[in-house]
Amino acid sequence: MTTTTTTTANSGAAQAADAAAAGKARSATAGFSDGLGDRQLVFDPAAAASFELLQFKKEFADVPEFEAALRARVEDVRNVQHPSLTTIQGVERRADGALLLASKLVSGRRVSELIPKARGAAFAIELIRLITPALAVLHKSGDRIAHGALTPDRIIVTRDGRLMIVEHALGSAIESLKLSRSRLNEIGLAVTAGEHARLDARNDMAQLGYLALSLLLGRQLDPVDFPVSVPTLLDEFVMSSSSPMLSAKMRAWLERAMQISPRSFASAKEASDALGDLPDDADVRASETNLASMPTPPKPMPIPTAAKSTRQAAAPAASAMAASERSKQELPDFLSPKPASSGGGLFRAPWMTTALAVLAGVEGVAIAALLYTRPAAEAAATQAAAQVAAAASLPQQSPVVVATPSPIVPSPSPVAASPSPAPAKAEALAAAAPAAGAAAAAVAPAGPRFGGITVSSPIELKVFKDGTLLGTTGGPIAVSEGAQSLQFVNETLGFRTVQTVTVKFGQMTAVKIGVPNGRISINAIPWAEVTIDGTAHGETPIANLALPIGTHEIVFKHPQLGEKRRTVIVKVDELLRVTETLDPAIQR
């Protein structure tokens, strides 16, 4: 006799699961499949709602720890709310033994389907800006809560231009399986370096960074290549970019996200606080203007054979895409994205019409246009001139008003276009055209020409020229063309050095600044074994030990008295003396 266990979060989801198994659902069709399982899209008339049911593969569903961890995580995230997080209804153990994760259906296109047409920085930056705060809310909801499986298949672009994260309860369940790194790669997951793969907040940021890099390169990247081939892939992006400043800013942020920087993000909250370090709208517009004149994208740079040799066999992407397209054709009318009347592989809803004018002629305009559908006053102000300038390149058509995005509610009819704007608005835009043209004509280069530098150093440095602060080592720094004498300073550590750097117009120059050693003497009462930054240095007392200037962590360990930790700052030309008391009798 088969026992059915059900999470009681939503009885409609359970009914939909059983209806789908029995073939009783009014509208049910096969959906997307991946290494975790198969999805079925179900409209349940009893619940008057649409669901996506992920049926896990038997190898996962038959593991009790997997099911227990999945149920616990669904409970953890049940009340987590953010506009970019979909609603997870519950976990169902169907009468036939199948284990399912039930979620409210989000109609739209998965980012994995759009990558080939989304090459460029606009959509990649917008995806980072929208998804990072959602991950921050998720991470804040509880200890060690993370998505764990943030792939291009689990972010959906909705009809109203929003990005929605789905299946954000998988991380702990997958971790419970204790799969090898290669097996995690097989099911489509990129994982950070380390002895044990951890699907935690850091890994979420790494997966988001790798996804954004896919968009920048215009192709879906293999999880096997992470993280060993990331520097090569970033080099490919920099070489293909038409804007040195944009590529430098983008690379610096992505290196922190993908955990290959000394200043890697520890959480989405930290990454969200650093969104201002991403390229701004001016950088993106300049890059896209130059990209439009590029005849073809550059060839991908070769991936090291060591990474390729570990790849496992996987289903061909082409057949998976074909199956996905077939499933969309079988969906009920109200769930199917409507293709543009002019054809093309990407659906274009009415809300995209105005935005298309901004990026006309640029490859992937239909995706990058999502950047311009956000209901933000500042975005509208900065894009007005660009819309006017590009309008002439599009076929004449009736304008539309872009409605403010609202939460997804399954509906039996497609989203309708809003009425045309008032004639006064159209006249105002037309009147602005001469001013926009004059502004474009006035962009001729004048005065000094600039390039830039990126500085790598184990310590934070300020960069000066002739006493004027140019920037810090946290990001790219604009510098005048030619040989420049620059001062690199850290006043806290007493460090100062001067270096002449040759800056080329329109290019980024890498500058590496080494640091000298300071001195430290260490003692403990009664005595202790000393480890500094993870390296053993013997027993106390230790005198005049040379250490690079900067922050270091010292661990004092005694076999009977336990251990203590101290964080110290070693400075230039100053002997630092550190004494730690481990004996509690002496401390009293």
C-alpha positions in Angstrom: 0.0 0.0 0.0 1.4 3.4 -1.0 1.3 6.2 1.5 0.8 9.8 0.4 2.4 12.6 2.4 1.5 16.1 1.6 2.7 19.5 2.7 -0.4 21.4 3.7 0.7 24.8 2.5 -1.7 24.9 -0.4 -4.2 22.2 -1.0 -4.6 23.4 -4.6 -1.0 22.4 -5.4 -1.6 18.9 -4.0 -4.8 18.6 -6.0 -2.9 19.8 -9.1 -0.2 17.2 -8.6 -2.8 14.3 -8.3 -4.8 15.7 -11.2 -1.7 15.8 -13.4 -0.9 12.2 -12.4 -4.4 11.1 -13.3 -4.6 13.2 -16.5 -7.5 15.1 -15.1 -6.1 18.6 -15.3 -7.8 20.8 -17.8 -4.4 22.1 -19.2 -1.3 20.1 -18.5 1.8 19.9 -20.6 5.5 18.9 -20.3 7.8 21.8 -19.4 11.5 22.3 -18.9 13.7 19.3 -17.9 17.2 19.4 -16.4 19.5 17.3 -14.3 17.2 17.4 -11.3 14.0 16.3 -13.0 11.1 17.1 -15.2 8.6 19.9 -15.0 4.9 19.9 -15.8 2.8 23.0 -16.3 -0.7 22.5 -14.8 -3.9 24.5 -14.7 -6.0 23.2 -11.9 -9.7 24.2 -12.2 -10.4 23.2 -8.6 -7.9 25.7 -7.3 -8.4 28.1 -10.3 -4.6 28.5 -10.4 -1.7 27.5 -12.5 1.3 25.6 -11.1 4.7 24.3 -12.2 5.5 20.9 -10.7 9.1 19.8 -10.6 9.1 16.0 -10.4 12.5 15.0 -9.1 14.5 12.1 -10.6 14.2 8.9 -8.7 17.8 9.0 -7.6 17.0 12.1 -5.6 13.4 11.3 -4.6 14.3 8.0 -3.0 16.8 9.6 -0.6 15.0 10.4 2.7 17.6 13.1 3.7 16.9 14.9 0.4 13.1 15.0 1.0 13.5 16.1 4.7 15.9 18.9 3.8 13.6 20.0 0.9 10.6 20.2 3.2 12.5 22.0 5.9 13.8 24.6 3.4 10.4 25.2 1.9 9.1 26.0 5.4 12.1 28.3 5.9 11.4 30.4 2.8 7.6 30.2 2.9 7.1 33.7 4.3 10.1 35.3 2.5 8.7 38.0 0.2 10.3 39.9 -2.6 8.9 41.0 -6.0 11.6 38.8 -7.7 10.9 35.6 -5.7 8.2 33.4 -6.9 5.8 31.6 -4.5 6.7 28.0 -3.6 3.5 26.2 -2.7 4.8 23.1 -1.0 6.4 19.6 -1.4 4.1 16.7 -2.5 4.7 13.0 -2.3 2.2 11.7 -4.9 0.3 8.4 -4.6 2.6 6.9 -7.3 5.7 7.7 -5.2 6.8 10.7 -7.2 8.3 13.6 -5.2 7.3 17.1 -6.5 8.1 20.7 -5.7 5.0 22.8 -6.5 5.3 26.5 -7.3 3.0 29.1 -8.7 3.6 29.2 -12.5 5.5 32.2 -13.8 4.8 32.6 -17.5 7.6 34.0 -19.6 11.0 32.9 -21.0 13.9 31.4 -19.1 17.1 33.4 -19.3 18.8 30.3 -20.7 16.6 30.6 -23.8 17.5 34.3 -24.3 21.3 34.2 -23.8 22.2 33.8 -27.5 20.3 37.0 -28.3 21.2 38.9 -25.1 24.9 39.5 -25.7 26.0 42.8 -24.1 26.3 44.6 -20.8 22.8 46.2 -20.6 20.8 43.1 -19.7 23.7 41.6 -17.7 23.9 44.7 -15.5 20.1 44.9 -15.1 20.0 41.3 -14.1 22.6 41.9 -11.4 20.8 45.0 -10.2 17.5 43.2 -9.8 18.5 39.7 -8.7 21.2 40.7 -6.1 18.7 42.5 -3.7 16.3 39.5 -4.0 19.1 37.2 -3.0 20.0 39.5 -0.1 16.4 39.2 1.2 16.6 35.4 0.9 20.0 35.2 2.7 18.7 37.4 5.5 15.7 35.2 6.2 17.7 32.6 8.1 21.0 31.0 8.9 22.7 29.4 5.9 19.6 29.9 3.7 20.6 30.3 0.1 19.3 29.4 -3.3 22.0 26.9 -4.1 21.0 26.3 -7.8 20.9 29.8 -9.4 21.3 28.9 -13.1 20.0 30.7 -16.2 17.1 28.2 -16.2 15.9 29.4 -12.8 15.5 33.1 -13.7 12.5 34.0 -15.9 11.8 37.1 -17.8 8.1 37.8 -17.5 5.8 39.5 -20.0 5.9 42.8 -18.1 9.7 42.9 -18.1 10.4 41.6 -14.6 13.0 39.0 -13.6 11.7 36.2 -11.3 13.8 33.7 -9.4 12.2 30.3 -9.2 12.9 27.1 -7.2 14.8 28.9 -4.5 14.4 26.1 -1.9 16.8 23.5 -3.5 20.2 24.3 -2.0 20.1 22.4 1.3 18.3 19.4 -0.3 21.1 19.1 -2.9 23.7 19.6 -0.2 22.3 16.7 1.8 23.1 14.3 -1.1 26.9 15.1 -0.6 27.5 14.9 -4.3 30.9 15.3 -5.8 31.9 18.5 -7.7 31.7 16.7 -11.0 28.2 15.3 -10.3 27.1 18.8 -9.3 28.5 20.1 -12.6 26.5 17.3 -14.4 23.2 18.6 -13.1 24.1 22.1 -14.2 25.5 23.7 -11.1 28.7 25.9 -10.9 30.3 25.5 -7.4 33.1 27.5 -5.8 36.6 26.1 -5.2 37.2 24.2 -2.0 37.6 20.8 -0.5 33.8 20.5 0.0 31.2 22.1 -2.3 29.0 24.4 -0.3 25.8 25.8 -1.8 25.8 28.8 0.5 25.5 32.6 0.1 29.0 32.9 -1.4 28.1 30.3 -4.0 24.9 32.1 -4.9 27.0 35.2 -5.7 29.4 33.1 -7.7 26.6 31.5 -9.7 25.1 34.9 -10.4 28.4 36.3 -11.5 28.9 33.3 -13.8 25.4 33.8 -15.3 26.1 37.5 -15.9 29.4 36.5 -17.6 27.3 34.2 -19.9 25.2 37.2 -20.9 28.3 39.3 -21.6 29.8 36.6 -23.8 26.5 35.7 -25.5 26.7 32.0 -24.8 25.8 29.7 -21.9 28.9 28.7 -20.0 29.7 25.1 -18.9 29.7 24.7 -15.1 32.8 22.5 -15.5 34.8 25.6 -16.5 34.0 27.2 -13.1 36.2 28.5 -11.5 39.3 27.3 -13.3 38.6 29.1 -16.6 37.0 32.2 -15.2 40.1 34.4 -15.7 40.4 33.3 -19.4 36.7 34.0 -19.9 37.0 37.5 -18.3 39.9 38.2 -20.6 37.7 37.3 -23.5 35.1 39.7 -22.4 37.6 42.5 -21.9 39.1 41.9 -25.3 35.6 42.0 -27.0 34.4 45.1 -25.1 34.3 48.4 -26.9 34.6 50.4 -23.7 37.8 49.9 -21.5 36.1 51.7 -18.5 33.0 49.5 -18.7 34.9 46.3 -19.0 37.2 47.3 -16.1 34.3 48.1 -13.8 32.4 45.0 -14.8 35.4 42.7 -14.4 36.2 44.1 -10.9 32.6 43.4 -9.7 32.4 40.0 -11.3 35.7 38.9 -9.8 34.3 39.7 -6.3 31.1 37.9 -7.1 32.8 34.8 -8.5 35.0 34.5 -5.4 38.4 35.0 -7.2 39.2 38.4 -5.7 40.8 39.1 -2.3 37.7 41.3 -1.7 35.2 38.6 -2.7 31.6 39.2 -1.6 30.6 37.2 1.5 26.9 37.7 0.9 24.4 39.2 -1.5 23.9 42.1 1.0 27.6 43.0 0.6 27.2 42.7 -3.2 24.1 44.8 -3.1 25.9 47.5 -1.2 28.5 47.5 -4.0 26.0 47.8 -7.0 27.3 51.4 -7.4 30.6 50.0 -8.5 29.0 48.6 -11.7 29.1 50.5 -14.9 26.6 53.4 -15.0 24.0 54.2 -17.8 26.5 56.4 -19.6 29.0 53.6 -19.8 26.4 51.2 -21.1 25.1 53.6 -23.7 28.6 54.3 -25.0 29.4 50.6 -25.1 26.3 49.8 -27.1 26.8 52.6 -29.5 30.3 51.2 -30.3 29.0 47.6 -30.3 26.5 48.4 -33.0 29.3 49.1 -35.5 31.1 45.8 -34.8 30.5 43.3 -37.7 30.7 40.1 -35.7 31.4 39.1 -32.1 35.0 37.8 -31.5 35.7 34.1 -31.4 35.6 32.5 -28.0 39.0 32.2 -26.3 40.2 28.6 -25.9 39.4 26.9 -22.6 42.3 25.0 -20.9 42.2 21.3 -21.9 42.5 20.3 -18.2 39.0 21.7 -17.6 37.6 20.2 -20.8 38.8 16.7 -19.9 36.5 16.5 -16.9 33.3 17.2 -18.8 30.6 14.6 -18.6 28.1 13.7 -21.3 24.9 15.8 -21.3 21.8 16.1 -23.4 22.3 18.2 -26.5 21.3 21.8 -25.9 19.5 22.0 -29.3 17.2 19.1 -28.6 16.4 20.6 -25.1 15.5 23.9 -26.7 13.4 22.2 -29.3 11.5 20.3 -26.6 11.0 23.6 -24.7 9.6 25.2 -27.8 7.2 22.3 -28.4 6.0 22.5 -24.9 5.2 26.2 -25.3 3.1 25.4 -28.3 1.1 23.0 -26.3 0.4 25.4 -23.5 -3.1 26.9 -23.1 -3.5 30.2 -24.8 -3.3 32.3 -21.7 0.1 30.7 -20.8 1.8 31.0 -24.1 4.1 33.9 -25.0 3.0 35.6 -28.2 5.5 35.9 -31.0 6.0 39.1 -32.8 4.0 39.4 -36.0 7.2 40.1 -37.9 8.7 36.8 -36.8 12.0 36.2 -34.9 13.0 33.9 -32.1 12.2 36.2 -29.2 8.7 37.1 -28.2 8.0 40.9 -28.1 5.0 42.0 -26.1 3.5 45.5 -26.5 5.4 46.8 -23.4 8.7 46.5 -25.3 7.8 48.8 -28.2 9.0 52.0 -26.8 12.1 50.4 -25.3 13.1 49.0 -28.6 13.6 52.5 -30.0 16.4 53.1 -27.5 18.5 50.2 -28.7 17.5 49.9 -32.3 20.2 48.3 -34.5 22.0 46.7 -31.5 22.1 42.9 -31.4 19.9 41.6 -28.6 17.7 44.7 -28.4 14.7 42.8 -27.3 16.4 41.7 -24.1 18.4 44.8 -23.4 15.2 46.8 -23.6 14.2 45.4 -20.3 16.6 47.9 -18.8 14.3 50.7 -20.0 11.0 49.4 -18.7 11.8 50.0 -15.0 9.3 52.5 -13.5 12.1 54.8 -12.2 12.0 58.6 -12.8 15.7 58.9 -13.0 15.9 56.2 -15.7 13.2 58.0 -17.8 15.1 61.3 -17.5 18.4 60.0 -18.6 17.0 57.9 -21.5 14.7 60.6 -23.1 17.4 61.9 -25.5 18.4 58.4 -26.5 14.8 57.5 -27.3 14.4 60.5 -29.5 17.7 59.9 -31.3 16.9 56.3 -32.1 13.2 56.7 -33.0 13.9 57.6 -36.6 15.6 54.2 -37.1 12.4 52.2 -36.4 9.4 51.7 -38.6 6.6 54.1 -37.9 4.0 52.7 -35.5 1.6 53.8 -32.8 3.4 54.6 -29.5 2.4 52.8 -26.3 2.4 53.6 -22.7 4.6 51.2 -20.6 2.6 50.2 -17.5 4.2 49.9 -14.1 5.0 46.2 -13.5 2.7 44.5 -11.0 2.9 41.1 -9.1 2.2 38.1 -11.3 -1.4 36.8 -11.2 -2.3 34.0 -13.6 -4.8 35.3 -16.1 -6.8 33.8 -18.9 -5.8 36.5 -21.3 -2.6 38.1 -22.5 -1.5 41.5 -21.1 -3.1 44.2 -23.2 -1.3 47.2 -24.6 -2.1 50.5 -22.9 -3.6 53.4 -24.9 -1.4 55.7 -26.9 0.0 58.7 -25.0 -1.5 62.1 -25.3 -0.5 64.1 -28.4 1.2 66.7 -26.1 3.8 64.1 -25.1 4.5 63.1 -28.7 4.9 66.8 -29.6 7.2 67.3 -26.6 9.4 64.5 -27.7 9.5 65.8 -31.3 10.5 69.2 -30.0 13.3 67.7 -28.1 14.8 66.0 -31.2 16.8 69.0 -32.4 18.3 69.5 -28.9 19.3 65.8 -28.8 20.9 66.1 -32.2 22.8 69.2 -31.1 24.0 67.4 -28.0 25.2 64.4 -30.0 27.1 66.7 -32.4 28.8 68.4 -29.4 30.4 65.2 -28.2 33.6 65.7 -30.2 36.7 65.0 -28.1 38.5 68.0 -26.7 41.2 68.7 -24.2 43.3 65.9 -22.6 42.7 62.3 -23.7 42.2 59.6 -21.0 42.9 56.0 -20.4 42.8 54.3 -17.1 44.5 52.0 -14.6 43.5 49.1 -12.4 45.7 48.6 -9.3 46.2 45.3 -7.6 47.8 45.2 -4.1 47.3 43.2 -0.9 46.4 46.4 0.9 43.9 49.2 0.2 45.7 52.2 -1.5 44.7 55.7 -2.4 46.1 57.0 -5.7 47.3 60.6 -6.1 48.8 62.7 -8.9 50.5 65.9 -7.9 48.6 65.9 -4.6 45.2 65.3 -6.2 43.3 62.2 -5.2 42.4 60.2 -8.4 40.8 57.2 -6.7 41.4 54.0 -4.7 42.3 50.4 -5.5 38.7 49.3 -5.2 38.0 50.0 -8.9 39.2 51.4 -12.2 40.8 54.9 -12.2 40.7 57.4 -15.1 44.1 58.9 -15.8 45.4 61.3 -18.5 47.2 59.8 -21.5 51.0 59.5 -21.3 53.7 58.8 -18.7 52.3 59.7 -15.3 54.0 59.9 -11.9 51.5 58.5 -9.4 51.7 58.2 -5.6 50.2 55.1 -3.9 49.4 55.8 -0.2 48.0 54.0 2.8 48.3 56.4 5.7 47.1 54.0 8.3 49.9 51.6 7.6 52.5 54.3 7.0 53.0 53.1 3.4 53.8 55.5 0.5 55.4 54.8 -2.9 55.8 56.5 -6.2 55.6 54.8 -9.6 55.6 56.0 -13.1 52.9 54.5 -15.2 52.5 54.9 -19.0 48.8 55.3 -19.8 47.5 54.7 -23.3 44.4 56.5 -24.7 41.2 54.4 -24.4 43.0 51.5 -22.7 43.2 50.1 -19.1 46.7 49.6 -17.7 47.3 47.0 -14.9 49.5 48.2 -12.1 50.8 45.9 -9.4 52.0 47.4 -6.1 53.9 45.2 -3.7 54.2 46.0 0.0 57.2 45.8 2.4 57.4 43.8 5.6 56.9 45.1 9.0 58.1 43.4 12.3 56.2 41.8 15.1 57.1 40.2 18.4 54.6 37.7 20.0 54.4 36.3 23.5 51.8 34.4 25.5 51.3 33.5 29.2 52.1 30.8 30.1 53.0 29.9 26.4 51.2 29.0 23.2 51.6 27.6 19.7 51.2 30.4 17.3 49.5 30.4 13.9 49.3 33.5 11.7 46.9 33.7 8.8 46.7 29.9 8.9 50.5 29.3 8.9 52.2 27.8 11.9 55.1 29.9 13.4 56.1 27.8 16.4 55.8 28.4 20.1 56.1 31.7 22.0 58.1 33.7 22.5 58.6 34.9 18.9 60.8 37.9 18.3 61.2 40.3 15.3 59.1 38.2 12.9 58.8 39.7 9.5 55.3 40.0 8.1 53.8 42.0 5.2 52.2 45.2 6.4 48.5 45.0 6.8 45.9 43.1 8.8 46.7 39.6 10.2 44.9 37.1 12.4 46.9 35.4 15.2 45.7 32.2 16.8 47.2 31.3 20.3 46.7 27.6 21.2 47.5 25.8 24.4 46.8 22.1 24.9 45.1 22.7 28.3 44.0 26.3 28.2 42.4 26.3 24.8 42.9 29.0 22.1 42.4 32.7 21.6 42.4 34.8 18.4 43.7 38.3 17.9 43.5 40.6 14.8 46.6 42.9 14.5 47.8 45.6 12.1 51.4 45.5 11.1 52.8 48.9 10.0 55.9 50.1 8.2 59.0 50.8 10.4 57.3 50.0 13.6 57.8 46.9 15.8 54.5 45.6 17.0 54.5 43.8 20.3 51.6 41.4 21.1 51.1 39.5 24.3 48.1 37.2 25.0 47.2 35.7 28.4 45.6 32.3 28.3 45.8 31.4 32.0 42.4 32.3 33.6 44.0 32.6 37.0 46.3 35.3 35.9 43.4 37.1 34.0 41.5 37.4 37.3 
